Amino acid sequence: MVSIILIIFANGIQLFDVMITNERVQYWLDVANEDLSLAEYIFKGGRWLYTAFMCHQAIEKTIKAYWVNVREDEPPYIHSHIKLLKGCGLADIMTDEQLRFIDIMVPMNIEARYPDYKREVAKSLNENAAKHILEQTKQFLQWIHQRF
């Protein structure tokens, strides 16, 4: 599908921008790949919480890439994987195992959380758990990519 999005901002910030769907998809995939690469790098440094957080980010952005590939509108400014998956139709074709993985990833969205929350989530992670999340993330992203 190829569609054109026209973006006009007020106050002279940006008056006109045209982005073809393929470019929008590629944008989301590029930032998702950056997040996944960063997750791998952080994992090597032993930072399990931030490995999981960057995996969360990579999943979110890959879902948004799929969203703009199959829908005419922009994905909402939300971080809920399940809402995004439902909105673009992927939730309907996911396995129970994939849905469980998405549930596991919910608390990994630590971006705007208080330190106490982060500490509690961090306690649930160790090298094996972070490695499992990283591997499951790669598999899930590959599954989404196969649907493009």
Secondary structure as a PSIPRED ss2 file (coil, helix, strand):
# PSIPRED VFORMAT (PSIPRED V4.0)

   1 M C   1.000  0.000  0.000
   2 V C   1.000  0.000  0.000
   3 S C   1.000  0.000  0.000
   4 I E   0.000  0.000  1.000
   5 I E   0.000  0.000  1.000
   6 L E   0.000  0.000  1.000
   7 I E   0.000  0.000  1.000
   8 I C   1.000  0.000  0.000
   9 F C   1.000  0.000  0.000
  10 A C   1.000  0.000  0.000
  11 N C   1.000  0.000  0.000
  12 G C   1.000  0.000  0.000
  13 I C   1.000  0.000  0.000
  14 Q C   1.000  0.000  0.000
  15 L C   1.000  0.000  0.000
  16 F C   1.000  0.000  0.000
  17 D E   0.000  0.000  1.000
  18 V E   0.000  0.000  1.000
  19 M E   0.000  0.000  1.000
  20 I E   0.000  0.000  1.000
  21 T H   0.000  1.000  0.000
  22 N H   0.000  1.000  0.000
  23 E H   0.000  1.000  0.000
  24 R H   0.000  1.000  0.000
  25 V H   0.000  1.000  0.000
  26 Q H   0.000  1.000  0.000
  27 Y H   0.000  1.000  0.000
  28 W H   0.000  1.000  0.000
  29 L H   0.000  1.000  0.000
  30 D H   0.000  1.000  0.000
  31 V H   0.000  1.000  0.000
  32 A H   0.000  1.000  0.000
  33 N H   0.000  1.000  0.000
  34 E H   0.000  1.000  0.000
  35 D H   0.000  1.000  0.000
  36 L H   0.000  1.000  0.000
  37 S H   0.000  1.000  0.000
  38 L H   0.000  1.000  0.000
  39 A H   0.000  1.000  0.000
  40 E H   0.000  1.000  0.000
  41 Y H   0.000  1.000  0.000
  42 I H   0.000  1.000  0.000
  43 F H   0.000  1.000  0.000
  44 K H   0.000  1.000  0.000
  45 G C   1.000  0.000  0.000
  46 G C   1.000  0.000  0.000
  47 R C   1.000  0.000  0.000
  48 W H   0.000  1.000  0.000
  49 L H   0.000  1.000  0.000
  50 Y H   0.000  1.000  0.000
  51 T H   0.000  1.000  0.000
  52 A H   0.000  1.000  0.000
  53 F H   0.000  1.000  0.000
  54 M H   0.000  1.000  0.000
  55 C H   0.000  1.000  0.000
  56 H H   0.000  1.000  0.000
  57 Q H   0.000  1.000  0.000
  58 A H   0.000  1.000  0.000
  59 I H   0.000  1.000  0.000
  60 E H   0.000  1.000  0.000
  61 K H   0.000  1.000  0.000
  62 T H   0.000  1.000  0.000
  63 I H   0.000  1.000  0.000
  64 K H   0.000  1.000  0.000
  65 A H   0.000  1.000  0.000
  66 Y H   0.000  1.000  0.000
  67 W H   0.000  1.000  0.000
  68 V H   0.000  1.000  0.000
  69 N H   0.000  1.000  0.000
  70 V H   0.000  1.000  0.000
  71 R C   1.000  0.000  0.000
  72 E C   1.000  0.000  0.000
  73 D C   1.000  0.000  0.000
  74 E C   1.000  0.000  0.000
  75 P C   1.000  0.000  0.000
  76 P C   1.000  0.000  0.000
  77 Y C   1.000  0.000  0.000
  78 I C   1.000  0.000  0.000
  79 H C   1.000  0.000  0.000
  80 S C   1.000  0.000  0.000
  81 H H   0.000  1.000  0.000
  82 I H   0.000  1.000  0.000
  83 K H   0.000  1.000  0.000
  84 L H   0.000  1.000  0.000
  85 L H   0.000  1.000  0.000
  86 K H   0.000  1.000  0.000
  87 G H   0.000  1.000  0.000
  88 C H   0.000  1.000  0.000
  89 G C   1.000  0.000  0.000
  90 L H   0.000  1.000  0.000
  91 A H   0.000  1.000  0.000
  92 D H   0.000  1.000  0.000
  93 I H   0.000  1.000  0.000
  94 M C   1.000  0.000  0.000
  95 T C   1.000  0.000  0.000
  96 D H   0.000  1.000  0.000
  97 E H   0.000  1.000  0.000
  98 Q H   0.000  1.000  0.000
  99 L H   0.000  1.000  0.000
 100 R H   0.000  1.000  0.000
 101 F H   0.000  1.000  0.000
 102 I H   0.000  1.000  0.000
 103 D H   0.000  1.000  0.000
 104 I H   0.000  1.000  0.000
 105 M H   0.000  1.000  0.000
 106 V H   0.000  1.000  0.000
 107 P H   0.000  1.000  0.000
 108 M H   0.000  1.000  0.000
 109 N C   1.000  0.000  0.000
 110 I C   1.000  0.000  0.000
 111 E C   1.000  0.000  0.000
 112 A C   1.000  0.000  0.000
 113 R C   1.000  0.000  0.000
 114 Y C   1.000  0.000  0.000
 115 P H   0.000  1.000  0.000
 116 D H   0.000  1.000  0.000
 117 Y H   0.000  1.000  0.000
 118 K H   0.000  1.000  0.000
 119 R H   0.000  1.000  0.000
 120 E H   0.000  1.000  0.000
 121 V H   0.000  1.000  0.000
 122 A H   0.000  1.000  0.000
 123 K H   0.000  1.000  0.000
 124 S C   1.000  0.000  0.000
 125 L C   1.000  0.000  0.000
 126 N C   1.000  0.000  0.000
 127 E H   0.000  1.000  0.000
 128 N H   0.000  1.000  0.000
 129 A H   0.000  1.000  0.000
 130 A H   0.000  1.000  0.000
 131 K H   0.000  1.000  0.000
 132 H H   0.000  1.000  0.000
 133 I H   0.000  1.000  0.000
 134 L H   0.000  1.000  0.000
 135 E H   0.000  1.000  0.000
 136 Q H   0.000  1.000  0.000
 137 T H   0.000  1.000  0.000
 138 K H   0.000  1.000  0.000
 139 Q H   0.000  1.000  0.000
 140 F H   0.000  1.000  0.000
 141 L H   0.000  1.000  0.000
 142 Q H   0.000  1.000  0.000
 143 W H   0.000  1.000  0.000
 144 I H   0.000  1.000  0.000
 145 H H   0.000  1.000  0.000
 146 Q C   1.000  0.000  0.000
 147 R C   1.000  0.000  0.000
 148 F C   1.000  0.000  0.000
